[in-house]
């Protein structure tokens, strides 16, 4: 049995960024690893320039996400001067039209587990999510939480089991643990690689869909 911290991610708007340029900032359909690490780092008080601290946090935790309510995608319109574009470099003085996606009325539950290489303990994270150093947000600073972040601490075999103990087995779960036979999976490029340049690595996400509905794992724009 392992210990897991259960978090509640609920708010009017959420935004979990995927591959992005300044003329289009999409949101993933569920919380990304980079977004969750940013949320926990804010609670713990790790500055975004503290690359070693961020790497220690990344090596310490694994996440399992349960969809409580999927929400609806909405777009916000902006204009930016000399913004990076997906298809070319910005021109001097150019005004670029941009679109930023958000998830409206979504709700997710997250189980945080400790990795064998953990240097930041679950106890330290527990204290931080109950009394954050910096204000946590749901992917972007403009997306505040509407309910307390921490739910409970659970003992279970996996993060999925820990979530099911509280919220039942129905629904879709995205996990970083080893897959089950016949299980669907999704390759995601959301593993932050902290350093002088902004880069991301890939990971495999395993999808547990305990529902009779047909599961669509695509990422519509």
N, C-alpha and C positions, 0 to 999 in steps of 0.2 A: 504494500500500500504506500502511496505517496501523498504528499500534502499539496493542495491547490488553493489559491486565492481566487475568489469569484468576484468579478466586477460587473457593474451594470452601466452600459453605455447608452444613455437615453438623452435626447435633446431635440429641439425643433428642427435643427439642421445638423448634418454631418457631412464631412468631405474627406474621403480616403484616397489620396492622389495616386494615380498610376503614371505611365509614361506621359510626360508633359512638356510643352513649350508655352511661352507666355501668351500665344494667341489661342491656345486651347488647353484648359486644365480640367481633364475629366476626373470623375470620382469612381473608385471601385465600388462594387455592390456590397462589400463587407469590409471590415477593418483590415488594413494591411499590416504586415509586420513592422514596417518602418513607422507607420502612424502610431501603432501601439507602443513601440519603444519610445517614441517622442512623448507620448502621454505619460508613461512611467518615469521617463527622465525628468520631465517637468515636476512631477510629484517629489522625486528624490532630490531635485535641486542640481542636476547635472547641466552645466552650461553647454550650449550647442557647439562651442569652440573647444570643449574639453573632449578631444577625440579618444583619449585613453579611457576616460570614465564612461563614455558612450559604448566603446568596444567591450568594456567589462560588463556593462549591463546586458548587451546583446549576447554575450557568452553565458550569461547567468540564467536566462529565462526562455521558456517555450510557451506558445499560446495555442489555445483551442477556442474557437469562436462559434457560438450558437446564434442563429438568426431568430430573434424573438418577433420582430416585425420588419419586413424588408424595406418598406418605404417606397417613395416615388422620386425619380430623378427630376431635378429642376435646374435651369441654367440662368446665370446672372450675367448681364451684359456690361462690359467695360471697354474703355479705350485707353491705350498706353502709348507713350512716346518711345520710339526706337526699341520696341519689344522684340525679343527673339521669336522667330517664326519657325514652323515645322519644316517649311520647304526652302527657306533661304535666310541669309543674314539680314539684319535690320538696315534700313537706309537712314542716313542722317536726317533728323527732323521728321521722320515718318510717323504718322499716327496709325496705330494698328488696332483693329477691332478684336476684342477677345471675348471668350465665353468660358465661364467657370461653372462646373457642375457641382451640385449638392444633392444629398439624399434628404428628402423631406419626410418627417414623421417616422423615421426608422428607429429600431431598438435592437441592441445586441447584448449578449452575455458572454463574458470572457473568463476562461480559467487560465490562471498563470501557474505554471509549474517550474520547478528548479531543474536546471541541467546539471550533469555530474561535474562540470567545470565551473560551477557558480562561484563567484567571488563576492557578489552582492546577494545577501540572504533574503528569503521570503519574509522574514521578520522585519528586515529593514524596509522592504517594499510595503509591507502591511502598515507600518507606522507612517510611511510617506503618503499612501493613498488616503489614509484617515486624516492626515494633517499635511497637505502638500506645501512644498516650498514655493513653487510657482503655480499659477492657476492652470489646471489641466483643461484641455479642449478636445473636441471630437474631430480631430484631423486638421482644422484650421483655427486660428485665434478667434474668428468670427462665429465659431460654433461652440457655445457654452453647454455644459451639462445642465439638465433640468432636474436631476435627482442625485442623491449621494452616490459616489462612485463605488464604494465598498459594499458588498453584500454579505459574504461569510467566508470562512475557511473550512475546507472539506478534505476528508481522507478518502481516497479512491485509487483504483488501479490506473486510470487514465483521466485526462482532462475531460473527455467526453462523458465518462462515467460520473465524474464530479458534478458536471452540469445537469446530467439526467437525474441525479439524486434530488435536486432541488426543483427542477423545472419540467421533469418528465422527459420521455424518450422521443416524442414527436418533434419533427422539424429537421432542418438542415444544419449540420455541424461541419466546420472547416478545421482540420486538425493538422499538426505538424508531426504527430506520432506515426508509427509504422502502419501501413495499410492493411485492410482485411481483404480476403479473397473476393475478387469480382468488384472491388470498390473503384469508383471513379476518382480521378486525380486531375490536378490543374497545376501547370507550371507558372510560377509568378516571379516577376523581377521586382522584388520589394525588400531585398535584404540590404540595408545601408552599409556601405564600405567607407568608413570615416577616414578622412585625410585631407590633403590640400585641395583636391577636386571632388565634386559631388558625383559619386558613382553608386551603382546598385548591382548586387549579385542576384542569382536566382535560387529558388527553393521549390520543393514539391509540396503542394497542399492536398491532403486526402479528404474526400468529401463523403460524409456519412449522411445519407438522405433517408431518414426513417419516416417515409411518407409514401402513399400510393401514387402521388402525382409524378409526372415525368419531370426530371430534373434538367434544367437548362443551365449550363455552366458558362455560357458565352458572356462576353462583356460588351453589351450594346453601347453605342455612343449617344 
